[in-house]
Amino acid sequence: MKINKRVIIITGAGLVIGFAEALIYYNMGKQQKGKAFSYAIPSGKELGQTLAAVAITSILTAALSNGLEKLLTQQPVTA
């Protein structure tokens, strides 16, 4: 099985950016009105669930991007 480097790059970038985005939303949700903004990383099961969700969406994004690229770069069949 040949692994496409673009899929690895897109998945990796998606993991990094997706996890950063998830942490921002996590902290926004934990923010208490009227208090100074604080930053925390979820722990235990919550961290695992966050990482799993980010990993799944990153893999799906890479697969979709790869499939669309193949579809858009196909040469028309001539008879």
Distance bins in CASP14 RR format, pairs under 12 A and 6 or more apart:
PFRMAT RR
TARGET T0000
AUTHOR 0000-0000-0000
RMODE 2
METHOD distances of the structure
MODEL  1
1 7 0 0 0 0 0 1 0 0 0 0 0
2 8 0 0 0 0 0 1 0 0 0 0 0
3 9 0 0 0 0 0 1 0 0 0 0 0
3 11 0 0 0 0 0 1 0 0 0 0 0
3 62 0 0 0 0 0 1 0 0 0 0 0
3 66 0 0 0 0 0 1 0 0 0 0 0
4 10 0 0 0 0 1 0 0 0 0 0 0
4 11 0 0 0 0 0 1 0 0 0 0 0
4 62 0 0 0 0 1 0 0 0 0 0 0
4 63 0 0 0 0 1 0 0 0 0 0 0
4 65 0 0 0 0 0 1 0 0 0 0 0
4 66 1 0 0 1 0 0 0 0 0 0 0
4 67 0 0 0 0 0 1 0 0 0 0 0
4 69 0 0 0 0 1 0 0 0 0 0 0
4 70 0 0 0 0 1 0 0 0 0 0 0
5 11 0 0 0 0 0 1 0 0 0 0 0
5 12 0 0 0 0 0 1 0 0 0 0 0
5 62 0 0 0 0 0 1 0 0 0 0 0
5 66 0 0 0 0 0 1 0 0 0 0 0
6 12 0 0 0 0 0 1 0 0 0 0 0
6 13 0 0 0 0 0 1 0 0 0 0 0
6 61 0 0 0 0 0 1 0 0 0 0 0
6 62 1 0 0 1 0 0 0 0 0 0 0
6 63 0 0 0 0 0 1 0 0 0 0 0
6 65 1 0 0 1 0 0 0 0 0 0 0
6 66 1 0 0 1 0 0 0 0 0 0 0
6 67 0 0 0 0 0 1 0 0 0 0 0
6 68 0 0 0 0 0 1 0 0 0 0 0
6 69 1 0 0 1 0 0 0 0 0 0 0
6 70 0 0 0 0 0 1 0 0 0 0 0
6 73 0 0 0 0 0 1 0 0 0 0 0
7 13 0 0 0 0 0 1 0 0 0 0 0
7 14 0 0 0 0 0 1 0 0 0 0 0
7 58 0 0 0 0 0 1 0 0 0 0 0
7 59 0 0 0 0 1 0 0 0 0 0 0
7 60 0 0 0 0 0 1 0 0 0 0 0
7 61 0 0 0 0 1 0 0 0 0 0 0
7 62 1 0 1 0 0 0 0 0 0 0 0
7 63 1 0 0 1 0 0 0 0 0 0 0
7 64 0 0 0 0 0 1 0 0 0 0 0
7 65 1 0 0 1 0 0 0 0 0 0 0
7 66 1 0 1 0 0 0 0 0 0 0 0
7 67 0 0 0 0 1 0 0 0 0 0 0
7 69 0 0 0 0 1 0 0 0 0 0 0
7 70 0 0 0 0 0 1 0 0 0 0 0
8 14 0 0 0 0 0 1 0 0 0 0 0
8 15 0 0 0 0 0 1 0 0 0 0 0
8 58 0 0 0 0 0 1 0 0 0 0 0
8 59 0 0 0 0 0 1 0 0 0 0 0
8 62 1 0 0 1 0 0 0 0 0 0 0
8 63 0 0 0 0 0 1 0 0 0 0 0
8 65 0 0 0 0 0 1 0 0 0 0 0
8 66 0 0 0 0 0 1 0 0 0 0 0
9 15 0 0 0 0 0 1 0 0 0 0 0
9 16 0 0 0 0 0 1 0 0 0 0 0
9 58 0 0 0 0 0 1 0 0 0 0 0
9 61 0 0 0 0 0 1 0 0 0 0 0
9 62 0 0 0 0 1 0 0 0 0 0 0
9 65 0 0 0 0 1 0 0 0 0 0 0
9 66 0 0 0 0 0 1 0 0 0 0 0
10 16 0 0 0 0 0 1 0 0 0 0 0
10 17 0 0 0 0 0 1 0 0 0 0 0
10 57 0 0 0 0 0 1 0 0 0 0 0
10 58 1 0 0 1 0 0 0 0 0 0 0
10 59 0 0 0 0 1 0 0 0 0 0 0
10 60 0 0 0 0 0 1 0 0 0 0 0
10 61 1 0 0 1 0 0 0 0 0 0 0
10 62 1 0 1 0 0 0 0 0 0 0 0
10 63 0 0 0 0 1 0 0 0 0 0 0
10 64 0 0 0 0 1 0 0 0 0 0 0
10 65 1 0 1 0 0 0 0 0 0 0 0
10 66 1 0 0 1 0 0 0 0 0 0 0
10 67 0 0 0 0 0 1 0 0 0 0 0
10 68 0 0 0 0 0 1 0 0 0 0 0
10 69 0 0 0 0 1 0 0 0 0 0 0
11 17 0 0 0 0 0 1 0 0 0 0 0
11 18 0 0 0 0 0 1 0 0 0 0 0
11 54 0 0 0 0 0 1 0 0 0 0 0
11 55 0 0 0 0 1 0 0 0 0 0 0
11 56 0 0 0 0 0 1 0 0 0 0 0
11 57 0 0 0 0 0 1 0 0 0 0 0
11 58 1 0 1 0 0 0 0 0 0 0 0
11 59 1 0 1 0 0 0 0 0 0 0 0
11 60 0 0 0 0 1 0 0 0 0 0 0
11 61 1 0 0 1 0 0 0 0 0 0 0
11 62 1 0 1 0 0 0 0 0 0 0 0
11 63 0 0 0 0 1 0 0 0 0 0 0
11 64 0 0 0 0 0 1 0 0 0 0 0
11 65 0 0 0 0 1 0 0 0 0 0 0
11 66 0 0 0 0 1 0 0 0 0 0 0
12 18 0 0 0 0 1 0 0 0 0 0 0
12 19 0 0 0 0 0 1 0 0 0 0 0
12 54 0 0 0 0 0 1 0 0 0 0 0
12 55 0 0 0 0 1 0 0 0 0 0 0
12 57 0 0 0 0 0 1 0 0 0 0 0
12 58 1 0 0 1 0 0 0 0 0 0 0
12 59 0 0 0 0 1 0 0 0 0 0 0
12 61 0 0 0 0 1 0 0 0 0 0 0
12 62 0 0 0 0 1 0 0 0 0 0 0
13 19 0 0 0 0 0 1 0 0 0 0 0
13 20 0 0 0 0 0 1 0 0 0 0 0
13 54 0 0 0 0 0 1 0 0 0 0 0
13 58 0 0 0 0 1 0 0 0 0 0 0
13 61 0 0 0 0 1 0 0 0 0 0 0
13 62 0 0 0 0 1 0 0 0 0 0 0
13 65 0 0 0 0 0 1 0 0 0 0 0
14 20 0 0 0 0 1 0 0 0 0 0 0
14 21 0 0 0 0 1 0 0 0 0 0 0
14 22 0 0 0 0 0 1 0 0 0 0 0
14 54 1 0 0 1 0 0 0 0 0 0 0
14 55 0 0 0 0 1 0 0 0 0 0 0
14 56 0 0 0 0 0 1 0 0 0 0 0
14 57 1 0 0 1 0 0 0 0 0 0 0
14 58 1 0 1 0 0 0 0 0 0 0 0
14 59 0 0 0 0 1 0 0 0 0 0 0
14 60 0 0 0 0 0 1 0 0 0 0 0
14 61 1 0 0 1 0 0 0 0 0 0 0
14 62 1 0 0 1 0 0 0 0 0 0 0
14 65 0 0 0 0 0 1 0 0 0 0 0
15 21 0 0 0 0 0 1 0 0 0 0 0
15 22 0 0 0 0 0 1 0 0 0 0 0
15 50 0 0 0 0 0 1 0 0 0 0 0
15 51 0 0 0 0 1 0 0 0 0 0 0
15 52 0 0 0 0 0 1 0 0 0 0 0
15 53 0 0 0 0 0 1 0 0 0 0 0
15 54 1 0 0 1 0 0 0 0 0 0 0
15 55 1 0 0 1 0 0 0 0 0 0 0
15 56 0 0 0 0 0 1 0 0 0 0 0
15 57 0 0 0 0 1 0 0 0 0 0 0
15 58 1 0 1 0 0 0 0 0 0 0 0
15 59 0 0 0 0 1 0 0 0 0 0 0
15 61 0 0 0 0 1 0 0 0 0 0 0
15 62 0 0 0 0 1 0 0 0 0 0 0
16 22 0 0 0 0 0 1 0 0 0 0 0
16 23 0 0 0 0 0 1 0 0 0 0 0
16 51 0 0 0 0 0 1 0 0 0 0 0
16 54 0 0 0 0 1 0 0 0 0 0 0
16 55 0 0 0 0 0 1 0 0 0 0 0
16 58 0 0 0 0 1 0 0 0 0 0 0
17 23 0 0 0 0 0 1 0 0 0 0 0
17 24 0 0 0 0 0 1 0 0 0 0 0
17 54 0 0 0 0 1 0 0 0 0 0 0
17 57 0 0 0 0 0 1 0 0 0 0 0
17 58 0 0 0 0 1 0 0 0 0 0 0
17 61 0 0 0 0 0 1 0 0 0 0 0
18 24 0 0 0 0 1 0 0 0 0 0 0
18 25 0 0 0 0 1 0 0 0 0 0 0
18 26 0 0 0 0 0 1 0 0 0 0 0
18 50 0 0 0 0 1 0 0 0 0 0 0
18 51 0 0 0 0 0 1 0 0 0 0 0
18 53 0 0 0 0 1 0 0 0 0 0 0
18 54 1 0 1 0 0 0 0 0 0 0 0
18 55 0 0 0 0 1 0 0 0 0 0 0
18 56 0 0 0 0 0 1 0 0 0 0 0
18 57 1 0 0 1 0 0 0 0 0 0 0
18 58 1 0 0 1 0 0 0 0 0 0 0
18 61 0 0 0 0 1 0 0 0 0 0 0
19 25 0 0 0 0 0 1 0 0 0 0 0
19 26 0 0 0 0 0 1 0 0 0 0 0
19 41 0 0 0 0 1 0 0 0 0 0 0
19 42 0 0 0 0 0 1 0 0 0 0 0
19 47 0 0 0 0 0 1 0 0 0 0 0
19 48 0 0 0 0 0 1 0 0 0 0 0
19 50 1 0 0 1 0 0 0 0 0 0 0
19 51 1 0 0 1 0 0 0 0 0 0 0
19 52 0 0 0 0 0 1 0 0 0 0 0
19 53 0 0 0 0 1 0 0 0 0 0 0
19 54 1 0 1 0 0 0 0 0 0 0 0
19 55 0 0 0 0 1 0 0 0 0 0 0
19 57 0 0 0 0 0 1 0 0 0 0 0
19 58 0 0 0 0 1 0 0 0 0 0 0
20 26 0 0 0 0 0 1 0 0 0 0 0
20 27 0 0 0 0 0 1 0 0 0 0 0
20 39 0 0 0 0 0 1 0 0 0 0 0
20 41 0 0 0 0 0 1 0 0 0 0 0
20 50 0 0 0 0 0 1 0 0 0 0 0
20 54 0 0 0 0 1 0 0 0 0 0 0
21 27 0 0 0 0 0 1 0 0 0 0 0
21 28 0 0 0 0 0 1 0 0 0 0 0
21 50 0 0 0 0 0 1 0 0 0 0 0
21 53 0 0 0 0 0 1 0 0 0 0 0
21 54 0 0 0 0 1 0 0 0 0 0 0
21 57 0 0 0 0 0 1 0 0 0 0 0
21 58 0 0 0 0 0 1 0 0 0 0 0
22 28 0 0 0 0 0 1 0 0 0 0 0
22 29 0 0 0 0 0 1 0 0 0 0 0
22 41 0 0 0 0 0 1 0 0 0 0 0
22 42 0 0 0 0 1 0 0 0 0 0 0
22 46 0 0 0 0 0 1 0 0 0 0 0
22 47 0 0 0 0 1 0 0 0 0 0 0
22 48 0 0 0 0 0 1 0 0 0 0 0
22 49 0 0 0 0 1 0 0 0 0 0 0
22 50 1 0 1 0 0 0 0 0 0 0 0
22 51 0 0 0 0 1 0 0 0 0 0 0
22 52 0 0 0 0 0 1 0 0 0 0 0
22 53 1 0 0 1 0 0 0 0 0 0 0
22 54 1 0 1 0 0 0 0 0 0 0 0
22 55 0 0 0 0 0 1 0 0 0 0 0
22 57 0 0 0 0 1 0 0 0 0 0 0
22 58 0 0 0 0 0 1 0 0 0 0 0
23 29 0 0 0 0 0 1 0 0 0 0 0
23 30 0 0 0 0 0 1 0 0 0 0 0
23 39 1 0 0 1 0 0 0 0 0 0 0
23 40 0 0 0 0 1 0 0 0 0 0 0
23 41 1 0 0 1 0 0 0 0 0 0 0
23 42 0 0 0 0 1 0 0 0 0 0 0
23 46 0 0 0 0 0 1 0 0 0 0 0
23 47 0 0 0 0 1 0 0 0 0 0 0
23 50 1 0 0 1 0 0 0 0 0 0 0
23 51 0 0 0 0 0 1 0 0 0 0 0
23 54 0 0 0 0 1 0 0 0 0 0 0
24 30 0 0 0 0 0 1 0 0 0 0 0
24 31 0 0 0 0 0 1 0 0 0 0 0
24 37 0 0 0 0 0 1 0 0 0 0 0
24 39 0 0 0 0 1 0 0 0 0 0 0
24 40 0 0 0 0 0 1 0 0 0 0 0
24 41 0 0 0 0 0 1 0 0 0 0 0
24 50 0 0 0 0 0 1 0 0 0 0 0
25 31 0 0 0 0 0 1 0 0 0 0 0
25 42 0 0 0 0 0 1 0 0 0 0 0
25 50 0 0 0 0 1 0 0 0 0 0 0
25 53 0 0 0 0 0 1 0 0 0 0 0
25 54 0 0 0 0 0 1 0 0 0 0 0
26 38 0 0 0 0 0 1 0 0 0 0 0
26 39 0 0 0 0 1 0 0 0 0 0 0
26 40 1 0 0 1 0 0 0 0 0 0 0
26 41 0 0 0 0 1 0 0 0 0 0 0
26 42 1 0 1 0 0 0 0 0 0 0 0
26 43 0 0 0 0 0 1 0 0 0 0 0
26 46 0 0 0 0 1 0 0 0 0 0 0
26 47 0 0 0 0 1 0 0 0 0 0 0
26 49 0 0 0 0 0 1 0 0 0 0 0
26 50 1 0 0 1 0 0 0 0 0 0 0
26 51 0 0 0 0 0 1 0 0 0 0 0
26 53 0 0 0 0 0 1 0 0 0 0 0
26 54 0 0 0 0 0 1 0 0 0 0 0
27 37 1 0 0 1 0 0 0 0 0 0 0
27 38 1 0 0 1 0 0 0 0 0 0 0
27 39 1 0 1 0 0 0 0 0 0 0 0
27 40 1 0 0 1 0 0 0 0 0 0 0
27 41 0 0 0 0 1 0 0 0 0 0 0
27 42 0 0 0 0 1 0 0 0 0 0 0
27 50 0 0 0 0 0 1 0 0 0 0 0
28 37 0 0 0 0 1 0 0 0 0 0 0
28 38 0 0 0 0 0 1 0 0 0 0 0
28 39 0 0 0 0 0 1 0 0 0 0 0
28 40 0 0 0 0 0 1 0 0 0 0 0
29 37 0 0 0 0 0 1 0 0 0 0 0
29 38 0 0 0 0 0 1 0 0 0 0 0
29 40 0 0 0 0 0 1 0 0 0 0 0
29 42 0 0 0 0 0 1 0 0 0 0 0
30 37 0 0 0 0 1 0 0 0 0 0 0
30 38 1 0 0 1 0 0 0 0 0 0 0
30 39 0 0 0 0 1 0 0 0 0 0 0
30 40 1 0 0 1 0 0 0 0 0 0 0
30 41 0 0 0 0 0 1 0 0 0 0 0
30 42 0 0 0 0 1 0 0 0 0 0 0
30 46 0 0 0 0 0 1 0 0 0 0 0
31 37 1 0 0 1 0 0 0 0 0 0 0
31 38 1 0 0 1 0 0 0 0 0 0 0
31 39 0 0 0 0 1 0 0 0 0 0 0
31 40 0 0 0 0 0 1 0 0 0 0 0
32 38 0 0 0 0 1 0 0 0 0 0 0
40 46 0 0 0 0 0 1 0 0 0 0 0
40 47 0 0 0 0 0 1 0 0 0 0 0
41 47 1 0 0 1 0 0 0 0 0 0 0
41 48 0 0 0 0 0 1 0 0 0 0 0
41 50 0 0 0 0 1 0 0 0 0 0 0
41 51 0 0 0 0 0 1 0 0 0 0 0
42 48 1 0 0 1 0 0 0 0 0 0 0
42 49 0 0 0 0 1 0 0 0 0 0 0
42 50 1 0 1 0 0 0 0 0 0 0 0
42 51 0 0 0 0 1 0 0 0 0 0 0
42 53 0 0 0 0 0 1 0 0 0 0 0
42 54 0 0 0 0 0 1 0 0 0 0 0
43 49 0 0 0 0 0 1 0 0 0 0 0
43 50 0 0 0 0 0 1 0 0 0 0 0
43 51 0 0 0 0 0 1 0 0 0 0 0
44 50 0 0 0 0 1 0 0 0 0 0 0
44 51 0 0 0 0 0 1 0 0 0 0 0
45 51 0 0 0 0 0 1 0 0 0 0 0
45 52 0 0 0 0 0 1 0 0 0 0 0
46 52 0 0 0 0 0 1 0 0 0 0 0
46 53 0 0 0 0 0 1 0 0 0 0 0
47 53 0 0 0 0 0 1 0 0 0 0 0
47 54 0 0 0 0 0 1 0 0 0 0 0
48 54 0 0 0 0 1 0 0 0 0 0 0
48 55 0 0 0 0 1 0 0 0 0 0 0
48 56 0 0 0 0 0 1 0 0 0 0 0
49 55 0 0 0 0 0 1 0 0 0 0 0
49 56 0 0 0 0 0 1 0 0 0 0 0
50 56 0 0 0 0 0 1 0 0 0 0 0
50 57 0 0 0 0 0 1 0 0 0 0 0
51 57 0 0 0 0 0 1 0 0 0 0 0
51 58 0 0 0 0 0 1 0 0 0 0 0
52 58 0 0 0 0 0 1 0 0 0 0 0
52 59 0 0 0 0 0 1 0 0 0 0 0
53 59 0 0 0 0 0 1 0 0 0 0 0
53 60 0 0 0 0 0 1 0 0 0 0 0
54 60 0 0 0 0 0 1 0 0 0 0 0
54 61 0 0 0 0 0 1 0 0 0 0 0
55 61 0 0 0 0 0 1 0 0 0 0 0
55 62 0 0 0 0 0 1 0 0 0 0 0
56 62 0 0 0 0 0 1 0 0 0 0 0
56 63 0 0 0 0 0 1 0 0 0 0 0
57 63 0 0 0 0 0 1 0 0 0 0 0
57 64 0 0 0 0 0 1 0 0 0 0 0
58 64 0 0 0 0 0 1 0 0 0 0 0
58 65 0 0 0 0 0 1 0 0 0 0 0
59 65 0 0 0 0 0 1 0 0 0 0 0
59 66 0 0 0 0 0 1 0 0 0 0 0
60 66 0 0 0 0 0 1 0 0 0 0 0
60 67 0 0 0 0 0 1 0 0 0 0 0
61 67 0 0 0 0 0 1 0 0 0 0 0
61 68 0 0 0 0 0 1 0 0 0 0 0
62 68 0 0 0 0 0 1 0 0 0 0 0
62 69 0 0 0 0 0 1 0 0 0 0 0
63 69 0 0 0 0 0 1 0 0 0 0 0
63 70 0 0 0 0 0 1 0 0 0 0 0
64 70 0 0 0 0 0 1 0 0 0 0 0
64 71 0 0 0 0 0 1 0 0 0 0 0
65 71 0 0 0 0 0 1 0 0 0 0 0
65 72 0 0 0 0 0 1 0 0 0 0 0
66 72 0 0 0 0 0 1 0 0 0 0 0
66 73 0 0 0 0 0 1 0 0 0 0 0
67 73 0 0 0 0 1 0 0 0 0 0 0
67 74 0 0 0 0 0 1 0 0 0 0 0
68 74 0 0 0 0 0 1 0 0 0 0 0
END
